[in-house]
Amino acid sequence: MIHAPTDLIHRLKLHNQEHTVAQWVSLSSQQRAELIANLAAIDFAELESLFARKAEAQSALPPREQIAPLPVEPAACVSQMSAMGEAALRSGEVAVLLVAGGQGTRLGFDKPKGLFPVGPISGASLFQIHAEKVLAISRRYKRPVPFLVMTSHATHDETVTFFREHSNFGLNAEQVHFFQQGTMPAVDLTSGKLLMESPGKIFLSPNGHGGTLTALADSGLLAELKEQGIQHIFYFQVDNPLVQIAEPGFLGKHIAARSEVSSKVVFKELPEEKVGVLAQVNGRCGIIEYSDMPKAMNEERAPDGTLAFRAGNPAIHIFGVPFLERVSSGAERLNFHVAKKKVPYWDGETGRAFTPTTENALKFELFIFDALPLADRWLAVETHRADEFAPLKNATGADSLQTCQALQVAHAKRWLENAEVHVAPGILVEISPLFALDEQELKQRITPGEVVNSPKYFA
């Protein structure tokens, strides 16, 4: 009979986790190798420490007097700021980080969300739209902007294959860097034992959006970027096709303020909008999740009648590289949040799979907004919803493909009309980033007075 390695058994017994290798004899050599690798990656001392925190209150806010609205810079940008951002792009000081670890499950799409066709006319995928913006920026400033694509275990292979099949959408292969978000096991709520997904397979799940920052460092990419002279990393999520990637005005404001973290905000118009809000918490910049915001604070009004806490978070940030080094290692490394969840599992004693109806497990996640309060200098800049926020999250209703495409069409129409192009009512229009990266470039490429009477993709 073949037994698990003695040193592995010893380590597991020390932490009461030897059940993970109970099915060793029935596993294939590949399954055994994967199990050994997954167990080797687990810090059991950390896991036991997290398990001990299961009774702690999570996401508790300080008293109201310690929370205040965050000052927000207006969207308008003076030419000097834009020039500073352009200089950083020309000097090769900027990289772009795309968070793309999620699948399109809520869209009824069983592939990585970045593969989803979202272009109103072109049918271009989210990945294509974002990659073409990076390509357009690289061409404009004559400097290849590093494009960092964070995947997950569930999306990595398909994402890499998709990019290769499309020749990286015109980007140089050495310009595109893929790295995987980390994972964390789930443990039984009562015993702290690792939950198994199937015989010999530990249940693992992504370690939260904050895991983007730690994975960037753990993969070695952060050190590599620093060696290349990168000083600023523009961060955004895959599901927003309108995001203005590495927009020079935003970059310039970040640089001029010597900010460690800069964030764009979209002002909330209604209290019930389900979006996190940037605020000052204990004198630091932070994000309050909508689920944690007390009703009274949510409805509080400023003297001008606007919501007092209205700086909505569209997940568009710029991080300084030295700051990322701090929060991804050592004493300032982000801490895990502990959450009680319902996690399906395989039970080795009965040989059956179970789908619990009540919370049976603890899961552990890193939150990216935990990084913001660690910054000594921060900046929040307004962006208009119509200009930069068209999230794709749901199959129907709010933030669906229908609303996302309608916002893209409205955005393109506004650019065209400002360039003195008439678009007939109800006509679909779409502008490729490779045709025009901004309104100024569009005006240089088209003839004023043009009339668009049928669907048109400017490419």
Secondary structure, DSSP 4 states (H G I P E B T S, - for coil): -----HHHHHHHHHTT-GGGGTTGGGS-HHHHHHHHHHHHT--HHHHHHHHTTTTSPPSPPPPGGGEEEPP-B-S---HHHHHHHHHHHHTT-EEEEEE---B-GGGT--SBGGGSB--TTT--BHHHHHHHHHHHHHHHHTS---EEEEE-TTTHHHHHHHHHHTGGGG--GGGEEEEEPPEEE-EETTT-PBPEEETTEE-EEE--TTHHHHHHHHTTHHHHHHHTT--EEEEEETT-TT--TT-HHHHHHHHHTT-SEEEEEEE-SSTT----EEEEETTEEEEE-TTTS-HHHHH-B-TTSSBSS-EE--S-EEEEHHHHHHHTSGGGSPPPEEEEE---EEETTTTEEE--SS--EEEEE--GGGTGGG-SSEEEEE--HHHH-----BSSSTTBHHHHHHHHHHHHHHHHHHTT-EE-TT--EEE-TTT-SSHHHHHHHS-TT-EE-S-EEE-
